[in-house]
């Protein structure tokens, strides 16, 4: 039996008020708060500072998807209050190394977001050697838009392989409660839900349903 994943809410809104309002309803149900890429582009590091000010005890991810200027961007995020920063899989190893060194200096953690076309097991092992702790396996929005809502055997195999390398594996991509049972026998560390919580008519109820499904799929 695998360990129950943590639940992360992704705030990908266009402004702070529309992020903070649903967050206030669900903060007790989630373990990690993501200042999503769209929110950070719209509000800058003020988004991270605002969330940190209200939720000092929560883990916060700045989903800035670093591709270059790794040290500078990572420092901005950690000094604003983030616990984790994200890099794209296509970032150079030099950039990822820069991010990892700043993370080590400031007590943060680093995540790499995989895309289908960027997965290479040897490269992933190098990320781990450099100090990356987290990797995302995702069902992309483009894949969803094309009508592909499945989690394929290769996705699940990738979760297993990355966990064996020592990563905490995060899964994301339009996840709803009905998706969770497919991961039951796989070492998922974090489950991200964004639109299914933030855009719900009742965000608290949506988060509670995800939490209760996590409890059912991964009983203590």
C-alpha positions as CSV (number, residue, x, y, z in Angstrom):
1,X,0.0,0.0,0.0
2,X,1.4,3.4,-1.0
3,X,1.3,6.5,1.2
4,X,-1.5,9.0,0.8
5,X,-0.5,11.9,-1.4
6,X,-0.7,15.5,-0.3
7,X,-3.3,17.7,-1.9
8,X,-2.2,20.9,-3.7
9,X,-4.5,23.6,-5.0
10,X,-3.4,25.5,-8.1
11,X,-4.3,29.2,-8.2
12,X,-4.2,30.1,-11.9
13,X,-6.4,33.1,-11.8
14,X,-5.8,36.5,-13.4
15,X,-5.7,38.5,-10.2
16,X,-5.2,38.1,-6.5
17,X,-8.8,38.6,-5.3
18,X,-10.1,35.8,-7.5
19,X,-7.3,33.6,-6.1
20,X,-7.6,34.5,-2.4
21,X,-11.4,34.1,-2.3
22,X,-11.6,30.4,-3.1
23,X,-8.4,29.8,-1.2
24,X,-10.0,31.1,2.0
25,X,-12.7,28.4,1.6
26,X,-10.3,25.5,1.0
27,X,-7.1,26.2,2.9
28,X,-8.0,23.8,5.7
29,X,-8.4,21.0,3.1
30,X,-5.1,21.4,1.2
31,X,-1.5,20.8,2.1
32,X,0.3,22.9,-0.6
33,X,-0.7,26.2,-2.2
34,X,0.4,26.8,-5.8
35,X,0.8,30.4,-7.0
36,X,0.2,29.3,-10.6
37,X,2.0,30.6,-13.7
38,X,-0.9,32.7,-14.8
39,X,-1.3,34.3,-11.4
40,X,2.4,35.0,-11.1
41,X,2.5,36.5,-14.6
42,X,-0.4,38.8,-13.7
43,X,0.6,39.8,-10.2
44,X,4.3,39.1,-9.9
45,X,5.9,38.1,-6.6
46,X,3.2,40.0,-4.9
47,X,1.1,36.9,-5.3
48,X,3.6,34.8,-3.3
49,X,3.9,37.5,-0.7
50,X,0.2,37.8,-0.3
51,X,-0.4,34.1,0.1
52,X,2.5,33.8,2.5
53,X,1.2,36.6,4.6
54,X,-2.2,34.9,5.1
55,X,-1.0,31.3,5.3
56,X,2.4,31.3,7.1
57,X,2.1,27.7,7.9
58,X,1.4,26.3,4.4
59,X,3.9,25.1,1.8
60,X,3.8,27.4,-1.2
61,X,4.9,26.6,-4.7
62,X,5.8,29.5,-7.1
63,X,5.0,27.9,-10.5
64,X,7.3,30.1,-12.5
65,X,8.5,27.4,-14.8
66,X,12.1,28.6,-14.9
67,X,13.8,28.1,-18.3
68,X,16.8,30.4,-17.8
69,X,18.2,33.0,-15.4
70,X,17.7,30.3,-12.8
71,X,19.5,31.8,-9.9
72,X,17.9,35.2,-10.2
73,X,14.3,33.9,-10.6
74,X,14.7,31.3,-7.8
75,X,16.0,33.9,-5.4
76,X,13.1,36.2,-6.2
77,X,10.6,33.4,-5.4
78,X,12.2,32.1,-2.2
79,X,12.8,35.6,-0.8
80,X,9.1,36.4,-1.5
81,X,8.1,33.4,0.6
82,X,7.9,30.4,-1.7
83,X,9.0,27.0,-0.4
84,X,9.2,25.4,-3.9
85,X,9.9,26.7,-7.4
86,X,9.3,25.0,-10.7
87,X,11.6,24.6,-13.8
88,X,10.6,23.4,-17.2
89,X,12.1,20.1,-18.3
90,X,13.8,21.8,-21.3
91,X,15.9,24.1,-19.1
92,X,19.6,23.5,-19.4
93,X,21.3,21.5,-16.7
94,X,23.3,24.6,-15.9
95,X,20.1,26.5,-15.2
96,X,18.7,23.7,-13.1
97,X,21.9,23.5,-11.2
98,X,21.8,27.3,-10.5
99,X,18.2,26.9,-9.1
100,X,19.2,24.0,-6.9
101,X,22.1,25.9,-5.4
102,X,19.9,28.8,-4.5
103,X,17.3,26.5,-3.1
104,X,19.9,24.8,-0.9
105,X,21.2,28.2,0.3
106,X,17.7,29.5,1.1
107,X,16.1,26.2,2.4
108,X,13.8,25.7,-0.6
109,X,13.0,22.8,-2.9
110,X,13.0,22.4,-6.7
111,X,10.4,20.8,-9.0
112,X,10.8,20.0,-12.7
113,X,7.6,19.8,-14.8
114,X,7.7,17.1,-17.4
115,X,6.1,17.1,-20.8
116,X,5.7,14.0,-23.0
117,X,8.3,15.2,-25.4
118,X,10.9,16.1,-22.8
119,X,11.1,12.9,-20.8
120,X,14.5,11.2,-20.7
121,X,15.3,8.9,-17.8
122,X,19.1,9.6,-17.9
123,X,18.4,13.4,-17.8
124,X,16.0,12.9,-14.9
125,X,18.7,11.0,-12.9
126,X,21.0,14.0,-13.5
127,X,18.3,16.4,-12.1
128,X,18.1,14.2,-9.0
129,X,21.9,14.3,-8.7
130,X,21.9,18.1,-8.9
131,X,19.3,18.3,-6.1
132,X,15.9,18.4,-7.7
133,X,13.4,16.8,-5.2
134,X,10.1,17.0,-7.2
135,X,8.9,16.0,-10.6
136,X,5.5,16.6,-12.2
137,X,3.9,14.0,-14.4
138,X,1.1,15.8,-16.2
139,X,-1.9,15.4,-18.5
140,X,-1.5,18.6,-20.4
141,X,-4.3,21.1,-21.2
142,X,-3.6,20.5,-24.9
143,X,-4.1,16.8,-24.4
144,X,-7.3,17.4,-22.5
145,X,-8.5,19.9,-25.2
146,X,-8.0,17.1,-27.8
147,X,-10.4,14.9,-25.8
148,X,-7.8,12.6,-24.2
149,X,-8.8,12.4,-20.6
150,X,-7.1,9.1,-19.8
151,X,-4.0,8.3,-17.8
152,X,-2.0,5.9,-19.9
153,X,0.1,3.0,-18.8
154,X,3.2,4.9,-19.8
155,X,2.1,7.8,-17.5
156,X,1.8,5.4,-14.6
157,X,5.1,3.7,-15.4
158,X,6.8,7.1,-15.5
159,X,5.4,7.8,-12.0
160,X,6.9,4.5,-10.7
161,X,10.3,5.0,-12.5
162,X,10.7,8.6,-11.1
163,X,9.8,7.6,-7.6
164,X,12.4,4.8,-7.7
165,X,14.9,7.5,-8.6
166,X,14.1,9.3,-5.3
167,X,11.7,12.0,-6.5
168,X,8.5,13.1,-4.9
169,X,6.2,12.6,-7.9
170,X,3.3,15.1,-8.4
171,X,0.4,14.4,-10.8
172,X,-1.6,17.1,-12.5
173,X,-3.8,17.8,-15.4
174,X,-7.5,18.5,-14.8
175,X,-7.6,16.0,-11.9
176,X,-11.0,15.2,-10.4
177,X,-12.0,12.6,-7.7
178,X,-12.8,10.0,-10.4
179,X,-9.2,10.1,-11.6
180,X,-7.7,9.2,-8.2
181,X,-8.3,5.4,-8.1
182,X,-6.0,4.9,-11.1
183,X,-3.1,6.0,-9.0
184,X,-3.8,3.8,-6.0
185,X,-0.9,1.4,-6.4
186,X,1.6,4.0,-7.6
187,X,3.9,6.2,-5.4
188,X,2.3,9.6,-6.0
189,X,3.5,12.2,-3.5
190,X,1.3,15.2,-4.4
191,X,-2.0,15.5,-6.3
192,X,-2.7,18.9,-7.9
193,X,-6.2,20.2,-8.5
194,X,-6.8,23.6,-9.9
195,X,-9.9,24.3,-11.9
196,X,-11.9,21.5,-10.3
197,X,-11.6,23.4,-7.0
198,X,-11.1,27.1,-7.9
199,X,-13.8,27.2,-10.6
200,X,-16.3,25.1,-8.7
201,X,-19.6,26.6,-7.6
202,X,-18.6,25.5,-4.1
203,X,-14.8,25.3,-3.8
204,X,-14.9,24.0,-0.2
205,X,-17.2,21.2,-1.2
206,X,-15.0,20.4,-4.2
207,X,-11.9,20.3,-2.0
208,X,-13.6,18.2,0.6
209,X,-14.7,15.7,-2.0
210,X,-11.1,15.4,-3.3
211,X,-9.9,15.0,0.3
212,X,-12.5,12.3,1.1
213,X,-11.6,10.4,-2.1
214,X,-7.9,10.5,-1.1
215,X,-8.9,9.0,2.2
216,X,-10.9,6.3,0.4
217,X,-8.2,5.4,-2.1
218,X,-5.3,5.6,0.4
219,X,-6.9,4.5,3.8
220,X,-4.7,5.1,6.8
